[in-house]
Structure formats: C-alpha cells, structure tokens
Amino acid sequence: MSPSYLFYYCTSLLEPELNALKVILALGAILLFCNVLCLLFLFARFAWGIAFLVDRGEGPVQALLSSYAYSTGSTSALTRNLFVVLIGGLIFFCCTCRIGYILVMPFLSCYIAVVYLAITGQPFPRPIPVGPPRQPPAPLPPIENGGKPLPKTAK
C-alpha cells in the first residue's frame, strides 16, 4: 500500500473537512518553503566563516562577523547561486544513488573557496591560456655512411 493511496483513503473519509485539510497542507508547504529560504539566506551570509577562520586565523565569532560583513552587498546573488548549486548537487546526489557524494562534496568545497576569494576581492586562479599549437620538430638529417659510425677526425 503506497503512502499516497493511504492519504487519499484517509481523506475520502473526511469529505466535508477535505477543503480545510487542503488549505492546511498548502499553508504548511508555504511555511516550509519560507523557512527553507530563510535558512538558505542565513547560510549564504555565514557559510564563508570557515574560510575566514582558516585563511585569516580569526576566532570563531570574529570569522562569522567577517563573513556577515563581507557578504552584505551581494546577498541576493549569493543566495541565488547557492540555491542553484545545492539543488543541482542534491539532484545529482539522488540520481546517482548517493554515489554522487564523491563528486558533489569536493565541488561544494571548491565553490565555497572561490566565492570566499571573490567576496574578499582576492585574486583567484584563472585558467592557463593555451597558445597556438606547437610546430612539429624539423626532420632529422639523413644518415650518412649507411648507418655506420663516422670516422673520427684527428685534430
């Protein structure tokens, strides 16, 4: 018996109260979504604290305060990008039967490091430019004397 069948069976017993139940479920879903957005907003403000702790050697409280101060101007962009990265990571994690954790976690760690460097204004590594393809080496001169060693000349 699937949970959805059980839900519909139980709600069919409550026909008069069904509309009230739908309203309550809709309000609960909206409140859950609002709480998730609030937590994501707070995470976007304080997630970089570990980077301040490691890079600048600040204490835990000072690192959180620095994280809050540095992310002040770009909170909406950070929240939006973080939402996309976390949802993409969650989908990849679930679609690969939780083996994607091996790939998602290093990506998130690198994402936090790059965003930390970007919000503090530090330079971060750029891709190495690739130059034009190398020319093939010049052909070797033909072997003289049929491949036998050349006689040494006296000086």
Backbone as a printed PyTorch tensor [residue, N CA C, xyz], in Angstrom:
tensor([[[  0.8510,  -1.1700,   0.0000],
         [  0.0000,   0.0000,   0.0000],
         [  0.9010,   1.2400,   0.0000]],

        [[  0.7580,   2.0640,  -1.0070],
         [  1.6160,   3.2390,  -1.1020],
         [  1.1090,   4.3430,  -0.1750]],

        [[  2.0020,   5.2170,   0.2470],
         [  1.5790,   6.3080,   1.1390],
         [  0.5390,   7.2320,   0.5060]],

        [[  0.6190,   7.4440,  -0.8110],
         [ -0.3630,   8.3340,  -1.4440],
         [ -1.7520,   7.6980,  -1.4350]],

        [[ -1.8260,   6.3760,  -1.6400],
         [ -3.1150,   5.6980,  -1.5810],
         [ -3.7040,   5.7970,  -0.1810]],

        [[ -2.8700,   5.6120,   0.8090],
         [ -3.3200,   5.7130,   2.1960],
         [ -3.8140,   7.1280,   2.4980]],

        [[ -3.1130,   8.1450,   1.9680],
         [ -3.5230,   9.5310,   2.1750],
         [ -4.9090,   9.7730,   1.5630]],

        [[ -5.1020,   9.3310,   0.3180],
         [ -6.3850,   9.5450,  -0.3350],
         [ -7.5120,   8.7490,   0.3330]],

        [[ -7.1960,   7.5650,   0.8310],
         [ -8.2090,   6.7750,   1.5390],
         [ -8.6510,   7.4850,   2.8170]],

        [[ -7.6570,   8.0040,   3.5610],
         [ -7.9900,   8.6830,   4.8130],
         [ -8.7380,   9.9830,   4.5580]],

        [[ -8.3740,  10.7090,   3.5170],
         [ -9.0560,  11.9690,   3.2410],
         [-10.4410,  11.7570,   2.6440]],

        [[-10.6600,  10.6040,   2.0000],
         [-12.0010,  10.3510,   1.4660],
         [-13.0050,  10.1360,   2.5920]],

        [[-12.5150,   9.7100,   3.7530],
         [-13.3970,   9.5600,   4.9010],
         [-13.8120,  10.9180,   5.4580]],

        [[-13.0410,  11.9370,   5.1520],
         [-13.2780,  13.2700,   5.7010],
         [-13.7460,  14.2320,   4.6130]],

        [[-14.7010,  13.8490,   3.8030],
         [-15.1280,  14.6830,   2.6770],
         [-15.4820,  16.1110,   3.0720]],

        [[-16.2630,  16.3630,   4.1250],
         [-16.5830,  17.7620,   4.4410],
         [-15.3660,  18.5650,   4.8700]],

        [[-14.4400,  17.9130,   5.5360],
         [-13.2580,  18.6160,   6.0270],
         [-12.1150,  18.6070,   5.0140]],

        [[-12.3480,  18.0660,   3.8320],
         [-11.2790,  17.9350,   2.8430],
         [-10.7420,  19.2860,   2.3950]],

        [[-11.5930,  20.2640,   2.1840],
         [-11.1350,  21.5840,   1.7690],
         [-10.2810,  22.2350,   2.8530]],

        [[-10.6920,  22.0670,   4.1100],
         [ -9.8950,  22.6200,   5.2070],
         [ -8.5340,  21.9420,   5.2750]],

        [[ -8.5070,  20.6290,   5.0170],
         [ -7.2490,  19.8890,   5.0370],
         [ -6.3270,  20.3680,   3.9160]],

        [[ -6.9040,  20.6120,   2.7350],
         [ -6.0930,  21.1120,   1.6190],
         [ -5.5020,  22.4790,   1.9480]],

        [[ -6.2800,  23.3230,   2.5780],
         [ -5.7940,  24.6520,   2.9440],
         [ -4.6750,  24.5370,   3.9690]],

        [[ -4.8530,  23.6610,   4.9420],
         [ -3.8210,  23.4770,   5.9710],
         [ -2.5420,  22.9330,   5.3490]],

        [[ -2.6640,  21.9500,   4.4460],
         [ -1.4760,  21.4090,   3.7810],
         [ -0.7880,  22.4640,   2.9130]],

        [[ -1.5580,  23.2840,   2.2240],
         [ -0.9690,  24.3360,   1.3960],
         [ -0.2470,  25.3610,   2.2540]],

        [[ -0.8490,  25.7540,   3.3630],
         [ -0.1740,  26.7000,   4.2650],
         [  1.0910,  26.0980,   4.8530]],

        [[  1.0410,  24.8230,   5.1900],
         [  2.2330,  24.1560,   5.7100],
         [  3.3530,  24.1130,   4.6830]],

        [[  2.9980,  23.8440,   3.4200],
         [  4.0090,  23.8200,   2.3640],
         [  4.6110,  25.2060,   2.1540]],

        [[  3.7710,  26.2310,   2.1900],
         [  4.2750,  27.6030,   2.0300],
         [  5.1950,  27.9780,   3.1810]],

        [[  4.8040,  27.6450,   4.3960],
         [  5.6550,  27.9500,   5.5540],
         [  6.9680,  27.1770,   5.5050]],

        [[  6.9190,  25.9440,   5.0430],
         [  8.1430,  25.1620,   4.9120],
         [  9.0740,  25.8000,   3.8930]],

        [[  8.5140,  26.2320,   2.7620],
         [  9.3210,  26.8660,   1.7210],
         [  9.9390,  28.1710,   2.2290]],

        [[  9.1650,  28.9500,   2.9920],
         [  9.6850,  30.2060,   3.5500],
         [ 10.8120,  29.9320,   4.5390]],

        [[ 10.6660,  28.8900,   5.3490],
         [ 11.7250,  28.5440,   6.2980],
         [ 12.9910,  28.1030,   5.5750]],

        [[ 12.8290,  27.3510,   4.4940],
         [ 13.9960,  26.9200,   3.7230],
         [ 14.7020,  28.1270,   3.1230]],

        [[ 13.9480,  29.0860,   2.5980],
         [ 14.5720,  30.2860,   2.0330],
         [ 15.2810,  31.1130,   3.1060]],

        [[ 14.6830,  31.2030,   4.2910],
         [ 15.3300,  31.9370,   5.3870],
         [ 16.6290,  31.2620,   5.8030]],

        [[ 16.5980,  29.9440,   5.9170],
         [ 17.8220,  29.2190,   6.2770],
         [ 18.8800,  29.3480,   5.1880]],

        [[ 18.4710,  29.3210,   3.9370],
         [ 19.4100,  29.4840,   2.8330],
         [ 20.0150,  30.8850,   2.8490]],

        [[ 19.2010,  31.8900,   3.1500],
         [ 19.7000,  33.2560,   3.2570],
         [ 20.7450,  33.3610,   4.3750]],

        [[ 20.4530,  32.7660,   5.5360],
         [ 21.4210,  32.7940,   6.6390],
         [ 22.6870,  32.0220,   6.2850]],

        [[ 22.5070,  30.9010,   5.6030],
         [ 23.6790,  30.1260,   5.1940],
         [ 24.5320,  30.9170,   4.2150]],

        [[ 23.8780,  31.6790,   3.3100],
         [ 24.6260,  32.4950,   2.3580],
         [ 25.3940,  33.6090,   3.0640]],

        [[ 24.9420,  34.0390,   4.2260],
         [ 25.6380,  35.0890,   4.9660],
         [ 26.7640,  34.5390,   5.8320]],

        [[ 26.5700,  33.3410,   6.4080],
         [ 27.5290,  32.8420,   7.3880],
         [ 28.3580,  31.6480,   6.9100]],

        [[ 28.1220,  31.1350,   5.7080],
         [ 28.8260,  29.9310,   5.2510],
         [ 30.3100,  30.1630,   5.0400]],

        [[ 30.6970,  31.3870,   4.7940],
         [ 32.0940,  31.6600,   4.4610],
         [ 32.9290,  31.8410,   5.7310]],

        [[ 32.3210,  31.7040,   6.8980],
         [ 33.0430,  31.8680,   8.1600],
         [ 34.1880,  30.9000,   8.3070]],

        [[ 34.0270,  29.6730,   7.8260],
         [ 35.1130,  28.6920,   7.9370],
         [ 36.3220,  29.1370,   7.1100]],

        [[ 36.0710,  29.7950,   5.9860],
         [ 37.1860,  30.2840,   5.1670],
         [ 37.9110,  31.4240,   5.8780]],

        [[ 37.1820,  32.3110,   6.5480],
         [ 37.8360,  33.3780,   7.3120],
         [ 38.6140,  32.7860,   8.4790]],

        [[ 38.0810,  31.7430,   9.0530],
         [ 38.7550,  31.0800,  10.1730],
         [ 40.0840,  30.4900,   9.7270]],

        [[ 40.0980,  29.8480,   8.5690],
         [ 41.3090,  29.1810,   8.0820],
         [ 42.2750,  30.1710,   7.4560]],

        [[ 41.7730,  31.0670,   6.6010],
         [ 42.6600,  31.9400,   5.8370],
         [ 43.2520,  33.0640,   6.6710]],

        [[ 42.4350,  33.6770,   7.4980],
         [ 42.9130,  34.8400,   8.2440],
         [ 43.2350,  34.5430,   9.6960]],

        [[ 42.9660,  33.3420,  10.1570],
         [ 43.2840,  32.9730,  11.5290],
         [ 42.4360,  33.6930,  12.5610]],

        [[ 41.2260,  34.0790,  12.1930],
         [ 40.3460,  34.7690,  13.1350],
         [ 39.6950,  33.7550,  14.0600]],

        [[ 39.1760,  34.2460,  15.1760],
         [ 38.4380,  33.3820,  16.0790],
         [ 37.0770,  33.0410,  15.4830]],

        [[ 36.3460,  32.1010,  16.0950],
         [ 35.0680,  31.6780,  15.5150],
         [ 34.0390,  32.8020,  15.4080]],

        [[ 33.8890,  33.6050,  16.4430],
         [ 32.8880,  34.6760,  16.4160],
         [ 33.3120,  35.7650,  15.4370]],

        [[ 34.5900,  36.1210,  15.4570],
         [ 35.0810,  37.1450,  14.5350],
         [ 34.9790,  36.6700,  13.0860]],

        [[ 35.1850,  35.3810,  12.8450],
         [ 35.0550,  34.8480,  11.4890],
         [ 33.6110,  34.9440,  11.0040]],

        [[ 32.6380,  34.6590,  11.8700],
         [ 31.2330,  34.7910,  11.4860],
         [ 30.8620,  36.2480,  11.2320]],

        [[ 31.3870,  37.1520,  12.0600],
         [ 31.1110,  38.5700,  11.8470],
         [ 31.7370,  39.0660,  10.5390]],

        [[ 32.9430,  38.5930,  10.2350],
         [ 33.5910,  38.9730,   8.9740],
         [ 32.8160,  38.4150,   7.7880]],

        [[ 32.3490,  37.1880,   7.9220],
         [ 31.5580,  36.5840,   6.8550],
         [ 30.2970,  37.3920,   6.6010]],

        [[ 29.6450,  37.8140,   7.6670],
         [ 28.4280,  38.6190,   7.5350],
         [ 28.7420,  39.9700,   6.8900]],

        [[ 29.8400,  40.5880,   7.3090],
         [ 30.1890,  41.9070,   6.7900],
         [ 30.5780,  41.8500,   5.3120]],

        [[ 31.3460,  40.8530,   4.9160],
         [ 31.8100,  40.7830,   3.5300],
         [ 30.7080,  40.3830,   2.5660]],

        [[ 29.7080,  39.6470,   3.0400],
         [ 28.6510,  39.1980,   2.1320],
         [ 27.4540,  40.1420,   2.1240]],

        [[ 27.5920,  41.3160,   2.7150],
         [ 26.4670,  42.2450,   2.8340],
         [ 25.9710,  42.7420,   1.4750]],

        [[ 26.8340,  43.1270,   0.5790],
         [ 26.4060,  43.7380,  -0.6680],
         [ 25.8530,  42.7860,  -1.7000]],

        [[ 26.1690,  41.5180,  -1.5950],
         [ 25.7970,  40.5790,  -2.6590],
         [ 24.9990,  39.3920,  -2.1330]],

        [[ 24.1340,  39.6350,  -1.1660],
         [ 23.4190,  38.5340,  -0.5360],
         [ 22.4420,  37.8610,  -1.4820]],

        [[ 21.7350,  38.6280,  -2.2950],
         [ 20.7510,  38.0060,  -3.1840],
         [ 21.4350,  37.1460,  -4.2420]],

        [[ 22.5500,  37.6190,  -4.7860],
         [ 23.2800,  36.8200,  -5.7780],
         [ 23.8730,  35.5710,  -5.1280]],

        [[ 24.4200,  35.7190,  -3.9280],
         [ 24.9700,  34.5580,  -3.2310],
         [ 23.8850,  33.5360,  -2.9170]],

        [[ 22.7290,  34.0180,  -2.4720],
         [ 21.6320,  33.1050,  -2.1440],
         [ 21.1400,  32.3800,  -3.3890]],

        [[ 20.9930,  33.1180,  -4.4840],
         [ 20.5290,  32.5050,  -5.7250],
         [ 21.5310,  31.4730,  -6.2380]],

        [[ 22.8080,  31.8230,  -6.2630],
         [ 23.8230,  30.8890,  -6.7430],
         [ 23.9300,  29.6760,  -5.8350]],

        [[ 23.8860,  29.9140,  -4.5410],
         [ 23.9680,  28.8110,  -3.5940],
         [ 22.7630,  27.8890,  -3.7360]],

        [[ 21.5820,  28.4600,  -3.9640],
         [ 20.3770,  27.6500,  -4.1640],
         [ 20.5350,  26.7640,  -5.3900]],

        [[ 21.0220,  27.3290,  -6.4870],
         [ 21.2090,  26.5490,  -7.7140],
         [ 22.2470,  25.4480,  -7.5030]],

        [[ 23.3560,  25.7760,  -6.8600],
         [ 24.4100,  24.7790,  -6.6380],
         [ 23.9220,  23.6720,  -5.7150]],

        [[ 23.2270,  24.0240,  -4.6410],
         [ 22.7620,  22.9980,  -3.7040],
         [ 21.6710,  22.1330,  -4.3150]],

        [[ 20.7440,  22.7220,  -5.0660],
         [ 19.7000,  21.9210,  -5.7080],
         [ 20.3150,  21.0130,  -6.7700]],

        [[ 21.2420,  21.5460,  -7.5630],
         [ 21.9260,  20.7140,  -8.5590],
         [ 22.7020,  19.5780,  -7.9060]],

        [[ 23.3880,  19.8820,  -6.8180],
         [ 24.1160,  18.8370,  -6.0930],
         [ 23.1810,  17.8050,  -5.5060]],

        [[ 22.0370,  18.2420,  -4.9810],
         [ 21.0690,  17.3120,  -4.4060],
         [ 20.4770,  16.4070,  -5.4740]],

        [[ 20.1580,  16.9620,  -6.6270],
         [ 19.6190,  16.1470,  -7.7160],
         [ 20.6600,  15.1390,  -8.1920]],

        [[ 21.8910,  15.5940,  -8.3770],
         [ 22.9590,  14.6790,  -8.7960],
         [ 23.1980,  13.6090,  -7.7450]],

        [[ 23.1650,  14.0050,  -6.4790],
         [ 23.3660,  13.0790,  -5.3590],
         [ 22.2930,  11.9990,  -5.3540]],

        [[ 21.0360,  12.3880,  -5.5660],
         [ 19.9290,  11.4240,  -5.5320],
         [ 19.8860,  10.5680,  -6.7960]],

        [[ 20.1800,  11.1570,  -7.9500],
         [ 20.0980,  10.4050,  -9.2060],
         [ 21.1970,   9.3600,  -9.3410]],

        [[ 22.2850,   9.5260,  -8.6480],
         [ 23.3720,   8.5520,  -8.7480],
         [ 23.3790,   7.6020,  -7.5620]],

        [[ 22.2450,   7.4680,  -6.9200],
         [ 22.0920,   6.5520,  -5.7770],
         [ 23.1150,   6.8460,  -4.6900]],

        [[ 23.3060,   8.0950,  -4.4220],
         [ 24.1600,   8.6090,  -3.3560],
         [ 25.6560,   8.3660,  -3.5860]],

        [[ 26.0290,   7.9110,  -4.7660],
         [ 27.4520,   7.7920,  -5.0900],
         [ 27.9730,   9.1530,  -5.5390]],

        [[ 27.0650,  10.0260,  -5.9790],
         [ 27.4450,  11.3630,  -6.4150],
         [ 28.0360,  12.2110,  -5.3130]],

        [[ 27.9040,  11.7670,  -4.0640],
         [ 28.5010,  12.4740,  -2.9280],
         [ 29.9990,  12.6360,  -3.1290]],

        [[ 30.6100,  11.6530,  -3.7720],
         [ 32.0540,  11.6870,  -4.0170],
         [ 32.4100,  12.8680,  -4.9180]],

        [[ 31.5270,  13.2400,  -5.8310],
         [ 31.7850,  14.3610,  -6.7320],
         [ 31.1990,  15.6770,  -6.2360]],

        [[ 30.0840,  15.6070,  -5.5240],
         [ 29.4040,  16.8290,  -5.1040],
         [ 30.1640,  17.5470,  -3.9960]],

        [[ 30.6480,  16.8390,  -3.0160],
         [ 31.3030,  17.4850,  -1.8770],
         [ 32.5840,  18.2280,  -2.2600]],

        [[ 33.4750,  17.6570,  -3.0670],
         [ 34.6320,  18.4660,  -3.4920],
         [ 34.2250,  19.6940,  -4.2990]],

        [[ 33.1820,  19.5650,  -5.1200],
         [ 32.7060,  20.7160,  -5.8850],
         [ 32.1960,  21.8090,  -4.9560]],

        [[ 31.4330,  21.4420,  -3.9250],
         [ 30.9320,  22.4370,  -2.9840],
         [ 32.0730,  23.0840,  -2.2020]],

        [[ 33.0860,  22.3100,  -1.8620],
         [ 34.2380,  22.8730,  -1.1560],
         [ 34.9730,  23.8840,  -2.0310]],

        [[ 35.1530,  23.5480,  -3.2980],
         [ 35.7940,  24.4870,  -4.2260],
         [ 34.9200,  25.7100,  -4.4510]],

        [[ 33.5970,  25.5170,  -4.4920],
         [ 32.6700,  26.6350,  -4.6590],
         [ 32.8010,  27.6050,  -3.4900]],

        [[ 32.8650,  27.0840,  -2.2790],
         [ 33.0000,  27.9480,  -1.1020],
         [ 34.3230,  28.7010,  -1.1520]],

        [[ 35.4040,  28.0400,  -1.5740],
         [ 36.7030,  28.7060,  -1.6480],
         [ 36.7030,  29.8140,  -2.7080]],

        [[ 36.1210,  29.5560,  -3.8590],
         [ 36.1110,  30.5570,  -4.9300],
         [ 35.2300,  31.7440,  -4.5500]],

        [[ 34.0800,  31.4790,  -3.9320],
         [ 33.2090,  32.5860,  -3.5180],
         [ 33.8790,  33.4000,  -2.4180]],

        [[ 34.5790,  32.7380,  -1.5190],
         [ 35.3180,  33.4670,  -0.4750],
         [ 36.3400,  34.4050,  -1.1040]],

        [[ 37.1060,  33.9080,  -2.0730],
         [ 38.0910,  34.7550,  -2.7350],
         [ 37.4100,  35.9040,  -3.4850]],

        [[ 36.2450,  35.6330,  -4.0650],
         [ 35.5480,  36.6810,  -4.8190],
         [ 34.9840,  37.7540,  -3.8970]],

        [[ 34.4010,  37.3840,  -2.7450],
         [ 33.7890,  38.4030,  -1.8900],
         [ 34.8340,  39.1970,  -1.1210]],

        [[ 36.0270,  38.6320,  -0.9400],
         [ 37.0750,  39.3880,  -0.2550],
         [ 37.9370,  40.1820,  -1.2320]],

        [[ 37.7190,  40.0010,  -2.5200],
         [ 38.4650,  40.7660,  -3.5090],
         [ 39.8530,  40.2240,  -3.7860]],

        [[ 40.1410,  39.0230,  -3.3720],
         [ 41.4470,  38.4290,  -3.6250],
         [ 41.4600,  37.8210,  -5.0240]],

        [[ 42.6280,  37.8000,  -5.6330],
         [ 42.6840,  37.1630,  -6.9600],
         [ 42.5470,  35.6520,  -6.8040]],

        [[ 41.8670,  35.0350,  -7.7380],
         [ 41.7710,  33.5850,  -7.7040],
         [ 42.2930,  33.0420,  -9.0120]],

        [[ 42.7150,  31.7900,  -9.0090],
         [ 43.3900,  31.2420, -10.1890],
         [ 42.5170,  31.2980, -11.4320]],

        [[ 43.1160,  31.7500, -12.4800],
         [ 42.4500,  31.7720, -13.7840],
         [ 42.9680,  30.5790, -14.5940]],

        [[ 42.2050,  30.1490, -15.5740],
         [ 42.7100,  29.0680, -16.4250],
         [ 43.9620,  29.5120, -17.1680]],

        [[ 44.8660,  28.5990, -17.3420],
         [ 46.1080,  28.8920, -18.0650],
         [ 45.7690,  29.0350, -19.5470]],

        [[ 46.1610,  30.1650, -20.1590],
         [ 45.8320,  30.3200, -21.5780],
         [ 46.6080,  29.3180, -22.4280]],

        [[ 45.9350,  28.8050, -23.3970],
         [ 46.5540,  27.8350, -24.2930],
         [ 47.0070,  28.5800, -25.5300]],

        [[ 48.2790,  28.4270, -25.8580],
         [ 48.8300,  29.1050, -27.0210],
         [ 48.5460,  28.3470, -28.3020]],

        [[ 49.1150,  28.8470, -29.3870],
         [ 48.9210,  28.1410, -30.6600],
         [ 49.5980,  26.7670, -30.5950]],

        [[ 49.1400,  25.8520, -31.3960],
         [ 49.7560,  24.5180, -31.3500],
         [ 51.2190,  24.5860, -31.7540]],

        [[ 51.9790,  23.7210, -31.1450],
         [ 53.4120,  23.6970, -31.4490],
         [ 53.6560,  23.1320, -32.8370]],

        [[ 54.7130,  23.6420, -33.4490],
         [ 55.1010,  23.1330, -34.7540],
         [ 55.8380,  21.8100, -34.5640]],

        [[ 55.6520,  20.8820, -35.4810],
         [ 56.3960,  19.6210, -35.3410],
         [ 57.8880,  19.8770, -35.4980]],

        [[ 58.6920,  19.0710, -34.8460],
         [ 60.1500,  19.2940, -34.9580],
         [ 60.6220,  19.0960, -36.3990]],

        [[ 61.7370,  19.7530, -36.7080],
         [ 62.3140,  19.6440, -38.0530],
         [ 62.7730,  18.2010, -38.2800]],

        [[ 62.6700,  17.7320, -39.5010],
         [ 63.1080,  16.3530, -39.7560],
         [ 64.6090,  16.2060, -39.5330]],

        [[ 64.9840,  15.0180, -39.1190],
         [ 66.4000,  14.7350, -38.8830],
         [ 67.1360,  14.6620, -40.2150]],

        [[ 68.4150,  15.0500, -40.1950],
         [ 69.1740,  14.9470, -41.4520],
         [ 69.3650,  13.4620, -41.8180]],

        [[ 69.5520,  13.2000, -43.0880],
         [ 69.7400,  11.7960, -43.4940],
         [ 71.0210,  11.2200, -42.8990]],

        [[ 70.9570,   9.9270, -42.6640],
         [ 72.1080,   9.2400, -42.0670],
         [ 73.1680,   9.0770, -43.1530]],

        [[ 74.3630,   9.5330, -42.8130],
         [ 75.4610,   9.4200, -43.7710],
         [ 76.2170,   8.1140, -43.5190]],

        [[ 76.8820,   7.6440, -44.5010],
         [ 77.7690,   6.4940, -44.4140],
         [ 76.9760,   5.2120, -44.1470]],

        [[ 75.7320,   5.1480, -44.5650],
         [ 74.9540,   3.9100, -44.4590],
         [ 74.6710,   3.4690, -43.0480]],

        [[ 74.6770,   4.3290, -42.1120],
         [ 74.3590,   3.9950, -40.7300],
         [ 75.5790,   3.5820, -39.9250]],

        [[ 76.7640,   3.5120, -40.5870],
         [ 77.9930,   3.1480, -39.8650],
         [ 78.5030,   4.3880, -39.1530]],

        [[ 79.1780,   4.2340, -38.0460],
         [ 79.7240,   5.4020, -37.3650],
         [ 80.7300,   6.1260, -38.2520]],

        [[ 80.6970,   7.4320, -38.1830],
         [ 81.6360,   8.2220, -38.9740],
         [ 83.0240,   8.1090, -38.3720]],

        [[ 84.0430,   8.1140, -39.2030],
         [ 85.4090,   8.0330, -38.6600],
         [ 85.7470,   9.3070, -37.9210]],

        [[ 86.4850,   9.1180, -36.8490],
         [ 86.8870,  10.2710, -36.0540],
         [ 87.9940,  11.0100, -36.7940]],

        [[ 87.8840,  12.2880, -36.7870],
         [ 88.8910,  13.0870, -37.4620],
         [ 89.9210,  13.5460, -36.4400]],

        [[ 91.1540,  13.5710, -36.8510],
         [ 92.2440,  13.9880, -35.9670],
         [ 92.2450,  15.5020, -35.8840]],

        [[ 92.5700,  15.9400, -34.7510],
         [ 92.6210,  17.3910, -34.5690],
         [ 93.9830,  17.9160, -34.7860]]])
